[in-house]
């Protein structure tokens, strides 16, 4: 009797029993690009966490439209984190552990929106630098990802800034003194 590693009726799975993942392109993995991806992942998770905290604070202050807007922003940031993780895996890496920046308190919507604006600017700066680096090294897939994320963060920043302008406009309209001498 000969030993067979795959005997008929055996419960031991063979090579074909596991899903096959395409081989990562580790030969083209660049440590600088992986560094950008890791930093981006930390910033995206930090922003998402911060936006969820701002949503809770806004709900507590009964500012429901802003709370919903913050939840939308958080979901977008978590989608970005998903794209970044996919790209890391495609390069043969896994997230090593993100260090998150703590969420900051805000006592009103203006403070909350300013803190969100600050986080968006940090992401824009990172993606701009990363996209330029990838362009210089002909890392086309990474450049496409960072360029896409850059555009989406710029769009988010414009949204946050428009909410801030709208907030201040509504605030000034609500406190217009009556122009009467009587």
KESERO-775964 format. One record per residue (C-alpha): residue number from 1; x, y, z. Coordinates in steps of 0.1 Angstrom, whole numbers, padded with zeros to 4 digits. Each point is the difference from the previous one (the first is absolute). Layout:
<site i="NUM" px="X" py="Y" pz="Z"/>
...
% end
This chain:
<site i="1" px="0000" py="0000" pz="0000"/>
<site i="2" px="0013" py="0034" pz="-0010"/>
<site i="3" px="-0006" py="0032" pz="0019"/>
<site i="4" px="-0019" py="0025" pz="-0020"/>
<site i="5" px="-0003" py="0036" pz="0012"/>
<site i="6" px="-0034" py="0003" pz="-0016"/>
<site i="7" px="-0019" py="-0033" pz="0006"/>
<site i="8" px="-0035" py="-0004" pz="-0014"/>
<site i="9" px="-0026" py="0010" pz="0025"/>
<site i="10" px="0025" py="0018" pz="0021"/>
<site i="11" px="-0011" py="0031" pz="0020"/>
<site i="12" px="0034" py="0016" pz="-0007"/>
<site i="13" px="-0004" py="0027" pz="-0026"/>
<site i="14" px="0022" py="0000" pz="-0030"/>
<site i="15" px="0016" py="0030" pz="-0017"/>
<site i="16" px="-0031" py="0008" pz="-0020"/>
<site i="17" px="-0022" py="0002" pz="0030"/>
<site i="18" px="0012" py="0035" pz="0009"/>
<site i="19" px="-0009" py="0031" pz="-0020"/>
<site i="20" px="0028" py="0011" pz="-0021"/>
<site i="21" px="0012" py="0036" pz="0004"/>
<site i="22" px="0020" py="0015" pz="-0029"/>
<site i="23" px="0036" py="0004" pz="0009"/>
<site i="24" px="0009" py="0034" pz="0013"/>
<site i="25" px="0024" py="0021" pz="-0020"/>
<site i="26" px="0025" py="0001" pz="0028"/>
<site i="27" px="0028" py="0007" pz="-0025"/>
<site i="28" px="-0014" py="0034" pz="-0007"/>
<site i="29" px="-0010" py="0008" pz="0036"/>
<site i="30" px="0017" py="0031" pz="0011"/>
<site i="31" px="0005" py="0007" pz="0037"/>
<site i="32" px="-0006" py="0037" pz="-0004"/>
<site i="33" px="-0034" py="-0007" pz="-0017"/>
<site i="34" px="-0009" py="-0026" pz="0027"/>
<site i="35" px="0009" py="0028" pz="0025"/>
<site i="36" px="-0024" py="0024" pz="-0017"/>
<site i="37" px="-0027" py="-0027" pz="0000"/>
<site i="38" px="0006" py="-0007" pz="0037"/>
<site i="39" px="-0001" py="0037" pz="0010"/>
<site i="40" px="-0031" py="0005" pz="-0022"/>
<site i="41" px="-0018" py="-0029" pz="0017"/>
<site i="42" px="0007" py="0015" pz="0035"/>
<site i="43" px="-0012" py="0034" pz="-0011"/>
<site i="44" px="-0032" py="-0014" pz="-0016"/>
<site i="45" px="-0009" py="-0021" pz="0031"/>
<site i="46" px="0008" py="0030" pz="0022"/>
<site i="47" px="-0022" py="0023" pz="-0021"/>
<site i="48" px="-0028" py="-0026" pz="0000"/>
<site i="49" px="0002" py="-0004" pz="0037"/>
<site i="50" px="0000" py="0038" pz="0005"/>
<site i="51" px="-0030" py="0005" pz="-0023"/>
<site i="52" px="-0020" py="-0026" pz="0019"/>
<site i="53" px="0009" py="0018" pz="0033"/>
<site i="54" px="-0012" py="0033" pz="-0016"/>
<site i="55" px="-0032" py="-0017" pz="-0011"/>
<site i="56" px="-0007" py="-0012" pz="0035"/>
<site i="57" px="0007" py="0035" pz="0014"/>
<site i="58" px="-0022" py="0016" pz="-0026"/>
<site i="59" px="-0028" py="-0025" pz="0009"/>
<site i="60" px="0004" py="0009" pz="0037"/>
<site i="61" px="-0004" py="0037" pz="-0010"/>
<site i="62" px="-0031" py="-0009" pz="-0021"/>
<site i="63" px="0017" py="0011" pz="-0032"/>
<site i="64" px="-0012" py="-0031" pz="-0020"/>
<site i="65" px="0008" py="0012" pz="-0035"/>
<site i="66" px="0036" py="0006" pz="0009"/>
<site i="67" px="0001" py="-0034" pz="0019"/>
<site i="68" px="-0011" py="-0017" pz="-0032"/>
<site i="69" px="0025" py="0018" pz="-0021"/>
<site i="70" px="0028" py="-0010" pz="0024"/>
<site i="71" px="-0011" py="-0037" pz="-0003"/>
<site i="72" px="0001" py="0003" pz="-0038"/>
<site i="73" px="0036" py="0014" pz="0002"/>
<site i="74" px="0010" py="-0028" pz="0024"/>
<site i="75" px="-0013" py="-0026" pz="-0024"/>
<site i="76" px="0019" py="0015" pz="-0029"/>
<site i="77" px="0032" py="-0001" pz="0020"/>
<site i="78" px="-0005" py="-0036" pz="0009"/>
<site i="79" px="-0006" py="-0008" pz="-0037"/>
<site i="80" px="0034" py="0017" pz="-0007"/>
<site i="81" px="0016" py="-0022" pz="0027"/>
<site i="82" px="-0015" py="-0030" pz="-0018"/>
<site i="83" px="0016" py="0011" pz="-0033"/>
<site i="84" px="0034" py="0006" pz="0017"/>
<site i="85" px="-0001" py="-0034" pz="0016"/>
<site i="86" px="-0008" py="-0016" pz="-0033"/>
<site i="87" px="0030" py="0017" pz="-0015"/>
<site i="88" px="0023" py="-0011" pz="0028"/>
<site i="89" px="-0011" py="-0036" pz="-0004"/>
<site i="90" px="0006" py="0002" pz="-0038"/>
<site i="91" px="0035" py="0010" pz="0008"/>
<site i="92" px="0005" py="-0029" pz="0024"/>
<site i="93" px="-0004" py="0019" pz="0032"/>
<site i="94" px="-0026" py="0001" pz="0028"/>
<site i="95" px="-0007" py="0030" pz="0023"/>
<site i="96" px="0025" py="-0002" pz="0028"/>
<site i="97" px="-0022" py="0019" pz="0025"/>
<site i="98" px="-0012" py="0035" pz="-0002"/>
<site i="99" px="0006" py="0026" pz="0026"/>
<site i="100" px="-0030" py="0022" pz="0001"/>
<site i="101" px="-0001" py="0036" pz="0009"/>
<site i="102" px="-0026" py="0005" pz="0027"/>
<site i="103" px="-0033" py="0016" pz="-0008"/>
<site i="104" px="-0002" py="0036" pz="0012"/>
<site i="105" px="-0029" py="0016" pz="0019"/>
<site i="106" px="-0021" py="0027" pz="-0015"/>
<site i="107" px="-0025" py="0021" pz="0018"/>
<site i="108" px="-0017" py="0013" pz="-0031"/>
<site i="109" px="-0003" py="-0007" pz="-0037"/>
<site i="110" px="0026" py="0027" pz="-0010"/>
<site i="111" px="0026" py="-0017" pz="0022"/>
<site i="112" px="-0010" py="-0034" pz="-0014"/>
<site i="113" px="0002" py="0011" pz="-0036"/>
<site i="114" px="0034" py="0017" pz="0005"/>
<site i="115" px="0014" py="-0032" pz="0015"/>
<site i="116" px="-0013" py="-0020" pz="-0029"/>
<site i="117" px="0015" py="0026" pz="-0024"/>
<site i="118" px="0033" py="-0005" pz="0017"/>
<site i="119" px="-0001" py="-0038" pz="-0005"/>
<site i="120" px="-0010" py="0003" pz="-0036"/>
<site i="121" px="0029" py="0023" pz="-0007"/>
<site i="122" px="0024" py="-0025" pz="0016"/>
<site i="123" px="-0013" py="-0027" pz="-0023"/>
<site i="124" px="0002" py="0023" pz="-0031"/>
<site i="125" px="0036" py="0008" pz="0008"/>
<site i="126" px="0009" py="-0037" pz="0004"/>
<site i="127" px="-0018" py="-0011" pz="-0032"/>
<site i="128" px="0015" py="0029" pz="-0020"/>
<site i="129" px="0035" py="-0010" pz="0011"/>
<site i="130" px="-0006" py="-0037" pz="-0005"/>
<site i="131" px="-0015" py="0005" pz="-0035"/>
<site i="132" px="0030" py="0021" pz="-0010"/>
<site i="133" px="0024" py="-0026" pz="0013"/>
<site i="134" px="-0018" py="-0028" pz="-0019"/>
<site i="135" px="0000" py="0021" pz="-0031"/>
<site i="136" px="0037" py="0005" pz="0003"/>
<site i="137" px="0006" py="-0038" pz="0003"/>
<site i="138" px="-0025" py="-0011" pz="-0026"/>
<site i="139" px="-0021" py="-0018" pz="0026"/>
<site i="140" px="-0031" py="0003" pz="-0021"/>
<site i="141" px="-0025" py="-0020" pz="0022"/>
<site i="142" px="0011" py="0018" pz="0032"/>
<site i="143" px="-0001" py="0033" pz="-0018"/>
<site i="144" px="-0035" py="-0007" pz="-0012"/>
<site i="145" px="-0011" py="-0009" pz="0036"/>
<site i="146" px="0016" py="0030" pz="0016"/>
<site i="147" px="-0013" py="0024" pz="-0027"/>
<site i="148" px="-0036" py="-0014" pz="0005"/>
<site i="149" px="0003" py="0004" pz="0037"/>
<site i="150" px="0014" py="0035" pz="-0004"/>
<site i="151" px="-0030" py="0010" pz="-0021"/>
<site i="152" px="-0025" py="-0015" pz="0024"/>
<site i="153" px="0016" py="0017" pz="0030"/>
<site i="154" px="0000" py="0033" pz="-0018"/>
<site i="155" px="-0037" py="-0005" pz="-0006"/>
<site i="156" px="-0006" py="-0008" pz="0036"/>
<site i="157" px="0020" py="0031" pz="0011"/>
<site i="158" px="-0021" py="0022" pz="-0023"/>
<site i="159" px="-0032" py="-0015" pz="0015"/>
<site i="160" px="0013" py="0006" pz="0036"/>
<site i="161" px="0009" py="0036" pz="-0010"/>
<site i="162" px="-0034" py="0006" pz="-0016"/>
<site i="163" px="-0017" py="-0013" pz="0032"/>
<site i="164" px="0021" py="0024" pz="0020"/>
<site i="165" px="-0009" py="0029" pz="-0022"/>
<site i="166" px="-0037" py="-0010" pz="0002"/>
<site i="167" px="0002" py="-0002" pz="0037"/>
<site i="168" px="0014" py="0035" pz="0004"/>
<site i="169" px="-0024" py="0014" pz="-0026"/>
<site i="170" px="-0029" py="-0015" pz="0020"/>
<site i="171" px="0014" py="0013" pz="0032"/>
<site i="172" px="0003" py="0035" pz="-0013"/>
<site i="173" px="-0035" py="-0001" pz="-0015"/>
<site i="174" px="-0015" py="-0012" pz="0033"/>
<site i="175" px="0016" py="0029" pz="0019"/>
<site i="176" px="-0008" py="0029" pz="-0023"/>
<site i="177" px="-0011" py="0030" pz="0022"/>
<site i="178" px="-0033" py="0016" pz="-0010"/>
<site i="179" px="0008" py="0033" pz="-0017"/>
<site i="180" px="-0026" py="0022" pz="0016"/>
<site i="181" px="0002" py="0031" pz="0020"/>
<site i="182" px="-0034" py="-0005" pz="0016"/>
% end
